[in-house]
Amino acid sequence: MFSGLIEHFGNSFTEVFNQDLIPRLMELNLVPQKYWPTMSFGAVESVDLKTLAQFLRDTTGSQVLNPDADLEAHVREIADFPDKLDEEEEVAPVVEPEPEEIAEIA
């Protein structure tokens, strides 16, 4: 409950900074709008990832919870992982040069 209150205040301050204070300061200094910073407020509480992993293992293993794309996206957000690539997006494989190629370059 206390962390929720802190998050509310943090988000309120962030909103005031982004909507009022930063624009005024940037306009006074003649900074183009594309260079204006924005303030953000992070989470007050952090989730213990080991505890979360155990909880997910227990609940999915006993079929209390069925993993889906929304759950995966939420877990990725909590763990600060990047978004999952679409199946259509393919990561180019890393090709290591052969030792002979390296010698030719040098």
CYANA upper distance limits for C-alpha pairs under 8 A (distance plus 0.5 A):
  1 MET  CA      5 LEU  CA      6.95
  2 PHE  CA      6 ILE  CA      6.83
  3 SER  CA      7 GLU  CA      6.59
  3 SER  CA     44 VAL  CA      6.60
  3 SER  CA     45 GLU  CA      7.31
  4 GLY  CA      8 HIS  CA      6.66
  5 LEU  CA      9 PHE  CA      6.85
  6 ILE  CA     10 GLY  CA      6.59
  6 ILE  CA     44 VAL  CA      7.75
  7 GLU  CA     11 ASN  CA      6.53
  7 GLU  CA     41 PHE  CA      8.47
  7 GLU  CA     43 ALA  CA      7.55
  7 GLU  CA     44 VAL  CA      6.80
  8 HIS  CA     12 SER  CA      6.62
  9 PHE  CA     13 PHE  CA      6.65
 10 GLY  CA     14 THR  CA      6.61
 10 GLY  CA     41 PHE  CA      6.61
 11 ASN  CA     15 GLU  CA      6.64
 11 ASN  CA     40 SER  CA      8.41
 11 ASN  CA     41 PHE  CA      6.74
 12 SER  CA     16 VAL  CA      6.89
 13 PHE  CA     17 PHE  CA      6.66
 14 THR  CA     18 ASN  CA      6.58
 14 THR  CA     39 MET  CA      6.35
 14 THR  CA     40 SER  CA      6.60
 14 THR  CA     41 PHE  CA      7.08
 15 GLU  CA     19 GLN  CA      6.46
 16 VAL  CA     20 ASP  CA      6.04
 16 VAL  CA     21 LEU  CA      7.23
 17 PHE  CA     21 LEU  CA      5.25
 17 PHE  CA     22 ILE  CA      6.18
 17 PHE  CA     39 MET  CA      7.40
 18 ASN  CA     22 ILE  CA      6.10
 18 ASN  CA     23 PRO  CA      7.64
 18 ASN  CA     38 THR  CA      6.27
 18 ASN  CA     39 MET  CA      6.71
 19 GLN  CA     23 PRO  CA      7.21
 20 ASP  CA     24 ARG  CA      6.82
 21 LEU  CA     25 LEU  CA      6.71
 22 ILE  CA     26 MET  CA      6.52
 22 ILE  CA     36 TRP  CA      7.96
 22 ILE  CA     37 PRO  CA      7.93
 22 ILE  CA     38 THR  CA      8.09
 23 PRO  CA     27 GLU  CA      6.48
 23 PRO  CA     36 TRP  CA      8.02
 24 ARG  CA     28 LEU  CA      6.66
 25 LEU  CA     29 ASN  CA      6.85
 26 MET  CA     30 LEU  CA      6.53
 26 MET  CA     31 VAL  CA      5.64
 26 MET  CA     32 PRO  CA      8.16
 26 MET  CA     33 GLN  CA      8.18
 26 MET  CA     36 TRP  CA      7.19
 27 GLU  CA     31 VAL  CA      6.62
 27 GLU  CA     32 PRO  CA      8.45
 31 VAL  CA     35 TYR  CA      7.27
 31 VAL  CA     36 TRP  CA      7.63
 32 PRO  CA     36 TRP  CA      7.55
 47 VAL  CA     52 LEU  CA      7.80
 47 VAL  CA     78 ILE  CA      7.75
 48 ASP  CA     52 LEU  CA      6.78
 49 LEU  CA     53 ALA  CA      6.42
 49 LEU  CA     79 ALA  CA      7.52
 50 LYS  CA     54 GLN  CA      6.69
 51 THR  CA     55 PHE  CA      6.60
 52 LEU  CA     56 LEU  CA      6.59
 53 ALA  CA     57 ARG  CA      6.52
 54 GLN  CA     58 ASP  CA      6.57
 55 PHE  CA     59 THR  CA      6.57
 56 LEU  CA     60 THR  CA      6.27
 56 LEU  CA     61 GLY  CA      8.49
 56 LEU  CA     65 LEU  CA      8.38
 57 ARG  CA     61 GLY  CA      6.18
 58 ASP  CA     62 SER  CA      6.65
 59 THR  CA     63 GLN  CA      6.51
 59 THR  CA     64 VAL  CA      5.53
 59 THR  CA     65 LEU  CA      5.81
 60 THR  CA     64 VAL  CA      6.45
 60 THR  CA     65 LEU  CA      5.36
 60 THR  CA     66 ASN  CA      6.26
 60 THR  CA     67 PRO  CA      7.32
 67 PRO  CA     71 LEU  CA      6.48
 67 PRO  CA     72 GLU  CA      7.54
 68 ASP  CA     72 GLU  CA      6.78
 69 ALA  CA     73 ALA  CA      6.60
 70 ASP  CA     74 HIS  CA      6.67
 71 LEU  CA     75 VAL  CA      6.64
 72 GLU  CA     76 ARG  CA      6.56
 73 ALA  CA     77 GLU  CA      6.71
 73 ALA  CA     83 ASP  CA      7.50
 73 ALA  CA     84 LYS  CA      8.10
 74 HIS  CA     78 ILE  CA      6.76
 75 VAL  CA     79 ALA  CA      6.57
 76 ARG  CA     80 ASP  CA      6.39
 76 ARG  CA     81 PHE  CA      5.29
 76 ARG  CA     82 PRO  CA      7.23
 76 ARG  CA     83 ASP  CA      7.35
 77 GLU  CA     81 PHE  CA      6.60
 77 GLU  CA     82 PRO  CA      8.14
 77 GLU  CA     83 ASP  CA      8.38
 85 LEU  CA     89 GLU  CA      6.51
 85 LEU  CA     90 GLU  CA      8.18
 86 ASP  CA     90 GLU  CA      8.39
 97 PRO  CA    101 GLU  CA      6.64
 97 PRO  CA    102 ILE  CA      7.18
 98 GLU  CA    102 ILE  CA      7.09
 99 PRO  CA    103 ALA  CA      6.82
100 GLU  CA    104 GLU  CA      6.81
101 GLU  CA    105 ILE  CA      6.88
102 ILE  CA    106 ALA  CA      6.86
